[in-house]
Amino acid sequence: MLKHRGFPGRLPGTDFQFVIRRANPKGITRIIARERFRDRSPADRRADAGFMAALWDHFGEEPFERGNLDAGRLSWLFGREVIPAEEDFDPESYEALLKIDVARARAAFPDVFEAED
């Protein structure tokens, strides 16, 4: 499992985790597309935005390996702002390649990309 050095471990000042320390001995957690409902808490929304900002700062538009990125946190963005970067994508692989769908990410998290414009 690739460890993304320099990637923030969590949202500062919270317990919202962005990376895992070690591979799960019981099996790899599957990445799924989770529905983000309008009534999600402000803290959850900040965690999503913080994670997207970290992904953008660390990887930009380039494809990246899942590695030690938290599957639960990825699942909140998967299928919308974060998409598979390969046709034979395996949601249960630490080597799976992902990429940011920049247009959708800009629409969902304009504050993350605002500093660039």
C-alpha positions as CSV (number, residue, x, y, z in Angstrom):
1,M,0.0,0.0,0.0
2,L,1.4,3.3,-1.1
3,K,1.6,5.9,1.7
4,H,1.1,9.4,0.4
5,R,3.8,11.4,2.2
6,G,2.9,15.0,2.9
7,F,-0.8,14.3,2.6
8,P,-2.7,15.6,5.7
9,G,-3.8,12.9,8.1
10,R,-7.0,14.5,9.1
11,L,-9.0,17.8,8.9
12,P,-7.1,20.1,11.3
13,G,-8.9,20.5,14.7
14,T,-11.2,17.5,14.1
15,D,-11.3,13.7,14.1
16,F,-12.2,13.5,10.4
17,Q,-9.6,11.1,9.1
18,F,-8.1,11.5,5.6
19,V,-5.6,8.6,5.6
20,I,-5.1,5.2,7.2
21,R,-2.0,4.1,8.9
22,R,-1.9,0.5,7.8
23,A,-3.7,-1.9,5.5
24,N,-6.8,-3.6,6.9
25,P,-5.8,-7.2,7.9
26,K,-9.5,-8.3,7.4
27,G,-9.6,-7.1,3.8
28,I,-9.5,-3.8,1.8
29,T,-12.5,-1.5,2.4
30,R,-14.5,-1.0,-0.8
31,I,-14.9,2.5,-2.2
32,I,-18.6,3.2,-2.9
33,A,-20.5,6.2,-4.1
34,R,-22.3,7.6,-1.0
35,E,-25.2,10.0,-1.3
36,R,-24.6,13.5,0.1
37,F,-27.9,14.7,1.3
38,R,-28.7,18.4,1.9
39,D,-29.1,17.9,5.7
40,R,-25.5,16.8,6.3
41,S,-23.9,18.6,9.2
42,P,-21.7,21.7,8.5
43,A,-18.8,19.7,10.0
44,D,-19.2,16.9,7.4
45,R,-19.4,19.5,4.7
46,R,-16.1,21.1,5.9
47,A,-14.5,17.7,6.0
48,D,-15.5,17.0,2.4
49,A,-14.2,20.4,1.3
50,G,-11.0,20.0,3.3
51,F,-10.4,16.5,1.7
52,M,-11.0,17.9,-1.8
53,A,-8.6,20.7,-1.1
54,A,-6.0,18.2,0.1
55,L,-6.5,16.0,-3.0
56,W,-6.2,19.0,-5.3
57,D,-3.1,20.4,-3.6
58,H,-1.4,17.0,-3.6
59,F,-2.4,15.6,-7.0
60,G,-4.0,18.3,-9.1
61,E,-5.4,16.9,-12.4
62,E,-3.0,13.9,-12.5
63,P,-4.3,10.4,-11.8
64,F,-3.3,9.1,-8.3
65,E,-3.2,5.8,-6.6
66,R,-5.7,5.1,-3.8
67,G,-2.9,4.0,-1.5
68,N,-3.5,4.9,2.1
69,L,-6.3,7.4,1.4
70,D,-9.3,6.7,3.7
71,A,-12.0,4.7,1.8
72,G,-14.8,6.3,3.8
73,R,-13.7,9.8,3.0
74,L,-13.2,8.9,-0.6
75,S,-16.6,7.4,-0.8
76,W,-18.3,10.8,-0.1
77,L,-16.7,12.2,-3.3
78,F,-16.5,9.0,-5.4
79,G,-18.6,8.9,-8.6
80,R,-18.9,12.7,-8.7
81,E,-15.8,14.7,-7.9
82,V,-13.4,11.7,-7.8
83,I,-13.7,9.2,-10.5
84,P,-11.8,6.1,-11.7
85,A,-8.8,6.8,-13.9
86,E,-8.8,3.4,-15.5
87,E,-11.4,1.2,-17.2
88,D,-10.7,-1.9,-15.1
89,F,-11.1,-0.1,-11.8
90,D,-11.1,-2.3,-8.7
91,P,-12.8,-0.5,-5.8
92,E,-11.2,-3.0,-3.4
93,S,-7.6,-2.3,-4.4
94,Y,-5.0,-0.1,-2.8
95,E,-3.4,0.2,-6.3
96,A,-6.6,1.5,-7.9
97,L,-6.1,4.7,-9.9
98,L,-8.4,7.7,-9.3
99,K,-8.6,11.2,-10.6
100,I,-10.4,14.4,-9.9
101,D,-13.2,15.4,-12.3
102,V,-12.2,19.1,-12.2
103,A,-15.4,20.5,-13.7
104,R,-17.6,18.7,-11.1
105,A,-15.2,19.5,-8.3
106,R,-15.2,23.2,-9.1
107,A,-19.0,23.2,-9.2
108,A,-19.3,21.4,-5.9
109,F,-16.4,23.1,-4.0
110,P,-15.9,26.5,-5.5
111,D,-14.0,27.8,-2.5
112,V,-11.3,25.1,-2.9
113,F,-10.5,26.4,-6.4
114,E,-11.3,30.1,-5.8
115,A,-7.7,31.0,-4.9
116,E,-6.5,29.8,-8.4
117,D,-8.9,31.9,-10.5
